[in-house]
Amino acid sequence: MTSSLMSTYRSGGPQYVAGQGAVLFDAEGREWVDLLSGLGVTVLGHSHPRWVEAVQEQAARLVHTSNLYPQATAEKVARHLCELTHMDGVFFSNSGTEAVECALKLARKAAGQGQHAIGTHFLALEGSFHGRSLGSLSVTSNAGYRSPFAPSLEARFVPRNEVQALEEAFQRGAPAALILEPIQGEGGLHVLDIAYLQSARELCDRYGSVLISDEVQCGMGRSGTFVAFEKAGVQPDVITLAKPLAGGLPVGATLARGPLAQTLRPGDHGSTFGGGPLVMQAAWVVLDELTRGGLLQDLAPKAKRLTAGLDALVARHELASERRGYGWMQGLVLPGQADAVQAAMGELGFLVGTAAGDVLRLLPPFVLTSEQLDQALTALDDVLGAYPQPLPCTS
């Protein structure tokens, strides 16, 4: 039977019909340990009792009113996010792409109001991925993604972690904003150096550009701190969050600080569904479990265990050339073989991802147990050890 869905995804494999904690169940009843959490979304795992209860109760009371009317839970979630990130205002949308889109619009409007003479173009990094809308796609470095939809917004790309190249880009013309991911997700789990992040802050201050930290994938504690930029000891002007915020329901958040939080006025931007009662109730449960529930604190020793386990695999197996990422967002560089290893892990009942072609990507739910983590590392050791010679190339 021909699908009525547009062919925008290369989907395949099992159809998952249920889940419990860090385990998924497919239509045949087989269990899978989930090490991908729906691309970094289901941080509380599947069927988390408190999350399910809150969503069911809210669905029975009120699902939608639109942003024409006040929404108390959205105010509560926004306040908590500002406290956790030291920001001053939040706009809620429905996805990471929309969160980035809002950030770009915010920077564009601010560019015309400051004392500095800056351009309307954007500066982004090689290896970046910021979304699929025309605006967010414009600051995504992969030309293959952008070219079918040209022309896009003007964006210039610079190498990651090369401070001199960044300085030269500013000297050629200060952008409305510099947007970056402290840990590049789709780009292959590359980590930006602390010195690079600090230089980005200094250059944006010097030239009057907005500094946007895209933490859609690496934020919300996955890096070890609530937002990954914290490690640099400086603040971005705008932070984008999305994937894990509502634990599986669609949401995006654009956070801004200082005068930027007051830049958008009524009529400048909007969202019919953003910040609705049902999604905000789910987001409140996620934030509460991460912070007051101690889930972020419990994650630290497991993240160290993951780091040590992956480092040991690199030391033991020639096929694994490098560990990338940190915290609960890590992976192995497997030149030309990431797809084959992903498939082999699937045969053993472990759901993992890939990124940038050669990287095996792990984005586990935060509730993954130490025992499940050890089982996954053992399985990966077995897969890599089964091939003393390089795996046959799948590309």
C-alpha positions in Angstrom: 0.0 0.0 0.0 1.4 3.4 -1.0 1.8 5.8 1.9 -0.2 9.0 2.0 2.7 10.7 3.9 5.1 12.9 1.9 8.4 11.1 1.4 10.5 13.5 3.6 12.0 10.8 5.8 14.0 7.7 5.2 12.1 5.8 7.8 12.5 2.1 8.3 12.9 -0.6 10.9 10.4 -1.5 13.7 7.2 0.3 14.4 7.2 1.1 18.1 3.9 0.9 19.8 4.6 1.3 23.6 7.4 2.2 26.0 8.3 2.0 29.7 11.2 3.9 31.1 14.2 3.5 28.8 12.6 0.6 27.0 10.5 0.6 23.8 8.3 -2.2 22.6 7.7 -2.8 18.8 4.6 -4.2 17.1 6.0 -7.7 17.4 6.5 -7.4 21.1 10.3 -7.2 21.1 12.0 -5.0 23.6 14.5 -2.3 22.7 16.8 -0.3 25.1 16.3 3.3 23.9 19.6 5.1 23.6 18.3 7.9 21.3 15.2 9.2 23.2 13.4 10.3 20.0 16.4 12.4 19.0 17.0 13.8 22.5 13.3 14.4 23.4 12.0 11.9 25.9 14.3 12.7 28.8 11.9 11.2 31.3 11.7 8.1 29.3 8.4 6.6 28.2 5.2 6.5 30.2 6.7 8.4 33.1 3.9 8.0 35.8 3.9 11.7 36.9 4.1 13.0 33.4 1.3 10.8 32.2 -0.9 11.7 35.1 -0.3 15.5 34.6 -1.1 15.3 30.9 -4.2 13.2 31.4 -5.5 15.5 34.0 -4.8 18.6 32.0 -6.4 17.1 28.8 -9.5 16.4 30.8 -9.7 20.1 32.0 -8.4 22.3 29.1 -6.2 21.8 26.1 -6.2 25.1 24.2 -7.3 28.7 24.4 -4.7 30.5 22.2 -2.4 33.3 23.4 -5.2 35.8 23.3 -5.7 35.0 27.0 -3.4 34.6 30.0 -2.0 31.2 30.8 -0.8 30.6 34.3 1.3 27.5 33.7 3.1 29.2 30.8 4.0 32.0 33.2 5.3 29.5 35.8 7.4 27.6 33.3 8.8 30.8 31.8 9.7 32.1 35.3 11.5 28.8 36.2 13.4 28.8 32.9 14.6 32.4 33.5 15.7 31.4 37.0 17.7 28.4 35.6 19.3 30.3 32.8 19.6 33.9 34.2 17.5 35.2 31.3 14.7 37.7 31.4 12.0 36.7 29.0 10.7 33.7 27.1 8.7 33.2 23.9 7.0 29.7 23.5 6.6 28.1 20.2 6.2 24.5 18.9 9.7 23.3 17.8 13.4 24.0 17.8 13.1 25.4 14.3 10.5 27.9 15.5 12.7 28.8 18.5 15.6 29.6 16.2 13.3 31.5 13.8 12.2 33.7 16.7 15.8 34.3 17.8 16.7 35.4 14.3 13.8 37.8 14.1 14.7 39.2 17.5 18.3 39.8 16.4 17.2 41.4 13.1 14.9 43.9 14.9 17.5 44.6 17.6 20.1 45.3 14.9 18.2 48.4 13.8 17.9 49.8 17.3 21.4 49.6 18.7 24.2 52.2 18.8 26.6 50.0 16.7 26.6 49.9 12.9 26.0 46.3 12.2 24.6 44.4 9.2 21.5 42.4 8.7 23.3 39.2 7.8 24.0 36.3 10.2 27.2 34.5 11.2 27.1 30.7 11.8 29.6 27.9 12.1 30.6 25.1 9.7 28.9 21.9 10.8 25.9 23.8 12.1 22.3 22.6 12.0 19.6 25.0 13.2 16.4 23.8 11.5 14.4 23.4 8.3 12.4 26.6 8.0 13.8 29.1 5.5 15.3 31.3 8.2 16.8 28.5 10.4 17.9 26.7 7.2 19.8 29.8 6.1 22.2 29.5 9.1 22.6 25.7 8.6 25.9 25.1 7.0 25.1 22.0 4.8 24.7 23.5 1.3 22.8 20.4 0.2 20.0 21.2 2.6 19.9 24.9 1.6 20.3 24.9 -2.2 16.9 23.5 -3.3 15.3 26.4 -1.5 17.5 29.3 -2.5 17.7 32.2 -2.1 17.8 32.2 1.7 18.7 34.8 4.2 22.3 36.1 4.0 24.5 34.0 6.2 28.3 33.5 6.4 30.0 30.5 7.8 33.2 30.2 9.7 35.2 27.2 11.0 34.4 26.1 14.5 37.0 26.7 17.2 39.2 29.0 15.1 39.2 32.3 16.9 41.2 34.1 14.3 38.7 33.2 11.6 35.9 34.4 13.8 37.6 37.7 14.5 38.2 38.2 10.7 34.6 37.6 10.0 33.5 40.3 12.4 36.1 42.7 10.9 34.7 42.1 7.4 31.3 43.2 8.7 29.5 42.7 12.1 26.5 40.4 11.8 23.1 41.0 13.3 23.8 37.8 15.3 26.3 35.0 15.7 24.5 31.7 16.2 26.2 28.6 17.4 25.7 25.2 19.2 28.0 24.6 22.1 27.9 20.9 21.1 27.0 20.4 17.5 24.4 17.7 17.2 23.6 16.9 13.6 27.1 18.1 12.7 28.8 15.2 14.4 29.0 15.9 18.2 31.8 18.5 17.9 32.3 20.4 21.1 33.1 24.1 21.0 36.2 25.1 23.1 35.5 27.3 26.1 38.0 29.8 24.8 36.1 30.0 21.5 32.8 30.6 23.3 34.4 33.3 25.4 35.8 34.9 22.3 32.4 34.8 20.7 31.0 36.7 23.7 33.7 39.3 23.6 33.4 39.9 19.8 29.6 40.3 20.1 30.0 42.8 22.9 32.6 44.7 21.0 30.6 45.0 17.7 27.1 45.0 19.1 25.9 41.7 17.6 23.5 39.3 19.3 25.0 36.0 20.5 22.6 33.1 20.1 23.3 29.8 21.8 21.2 27.1 20.1 20.7 24.5 22.8 17.8 22.7 21.2 19.7 19.4 21.4 22.5 20.0 24.0 20.5 22.0 26.5 18.2 21.1 29.5 21.0 19.3 31.4 22.3 17.0 28.6 25.7 18.6 28.7 26.0 18.3 32.5 24.9 21.9 33.2 21.4 23.1 32.5 22.6 25.0 29.4 25.9 24.0 27.8 27.1 27.6 27.5 27.4 27.8 31.3 30.7 26.1 31.0 32.2 29.2 29.4 31.4 31.3 32.4 29.7 34.0 30.2 26.1 34.6 29.1 24.7 34.5 25.6 22.0 37.1 24.7 19.5 34.5 23.4 19.1 30.8 24.1 16.9 28.4 22.2 15.5 25.3 23.8 13.1 22.7 22.5 13.5 18.9 22.2 13.3 17.7 25.9 11.4 20.6 27.3 7.9 18.9 27.4 9.1 15.3 27.5 7.6 14.3 24.1 5.0 17.0 23.3 6.0 19.7 20.8 7.4 22.9 22.2 10.1 25.4 21.6 11.4 28.2 23.8 13.4 31.4 22.9 15.0 33.0 25.9 16.4 36.5 25.9 18.1 38.7 28.4 18.2 42.4 29.2 16.7 44.8 26.7 16.4 42.1 24.1 13.7 40.5 26.2 11.6 43.6 25.5 12.4 44.0 21.8 9.5 42.2 20.3 6.2 44.0 20.7 2.6 43.0 20.1 2.2 42.1 16.5 5.9 41.4 15.9 5.7 37.6 16.4 3.2 35.0 17.5 2.1 31.4 17.7 -1.4 29.9 17.8 -0.3 26.8 19.8 2.9 27.9 21.5 2.7 27.7 25.3 -0.7 26.1 25.4 -2.0 24.5 28.7 -1.4 20.9 27.8 2.2 21.3 26.7 3.1 23.7 29.5 1.8 21.2 32.1 4.1 18.6 30.6 7.0 21.0 30.6 6.5 21.9 34.2 6.7 18.2 35.2 9.9 17.8 33.1 11.6 20.9 34.7 10.5 19.9 38.2 11.8 16.3 37.8 15.1 17.6 36.4 15.7 20.1 39.2 13.7 19.5 42.4 13.3 15.8 41.5 17.1 15.4 41.4 17.3 13.8 37.9 20.1 16.2 36.8 22.1 15.4 39.9 21.7 11.7 39.4 22.8 12.0 35.8 26.4 13.2 36.6 27.8 9.8 37.7 26.1 8.0 34.8 27.6 10.5 32.4 31.1 9.8 33.8 30.4 6.1 33.4 29.4 6.7 29.8 32.6 8.7 29.1 34.8 6.1 30.6 33.1 3.3 28.8 33.4 5.0 25.4 37.0 5.9 26.0 37.7 2.3 26.8 36.1 1.2 23.5 38.3 3.7 21.6 41.4 2.3 23.3 40.4 -1.3 22.5 39.0 -1.1 19.0 40.7 0.3 15.9 37.4 0.8 14.3 36.5 3.5 16.9 38.8 6.4 16.2 37.5 9.0 18.6 34.9 9.7 21.3 33.0 13.0 20.8 30.7 15.1 22.9 30.3 15.1 26.7 27.8 14.7 29.4 24.7 12.7 28.2 25.3 13.6 24.6 28.2 11.5 23.2 29.2 9.2 20.5 32.0 7.3 18.6 33.6 8.2 15.3 33.4 5.1 13.2 34.8 6.2 9.7 32.4 4.9 7.1 30.8 2.4 9.4 28.4 4.2 11.7 25.4 2.8 9.8 26.6 -0.7 10.0 27.3 -0.5 13.7 23.9 1.1 14.2 22.3 -1.9 12.4 24.3 -4.4 14.4 23.3 -2.7 17.7 19.7 -3.0 16.5 20.0 -6.7 16.1 21.0 -6.9 19.7 18.0 -4.8 20.8 19.6 -1.4 21.3 18.3 1.7 19.5 21.1 4.2 18.7 21.5 7.0 16.2 24.1 8.4 13.8 25.2 11.9 12.9 27.3 13.5 10.1 27.7 10.1 8.4 30.5 8.7 10.5 29.4 9.2 14.1 27.4 6.8 16.2 25.2 9.0 18.3 24.0 8.3 21.8 21.3 10.6 23.3 19.8 8.4 26.1 16.8 9.3 28.2 17.9 10.6 31.6 16.2 7.7 33.3 18.4 5.1 31.6 19.7 3.0 34.5 23.4 2.2 35.2 22.6 -1.4 34.5 21.1 -0.6 31.1 24.1 1.6 30.3 26.5 -1.2 31.1 24.5 -3.6 29.0 24.7 -1.1 26.1 28.4 -0.6 26.5 28.9 -4.4 26.6 26.8 -4.8 23.4 28.8 -2.1 21.6 32.1 -3.8 22.7 30.8 -7.1 21.3 29.8 -5.5 18.0 33.1 -3.7 17.6 35.0 -6.8 18.7 33.3 -9.0 16.2 35.1 -7.2 13.4 38.9 -7.3 13.8 39.0 -5.9 10.2 36.9 -2.8 9.2 33.3 -3.5 8.6 32.1 -3.6 5.0 31.2 -0.1 4.0 27.4 0.5 3.8 27.5 3.7 1.8 
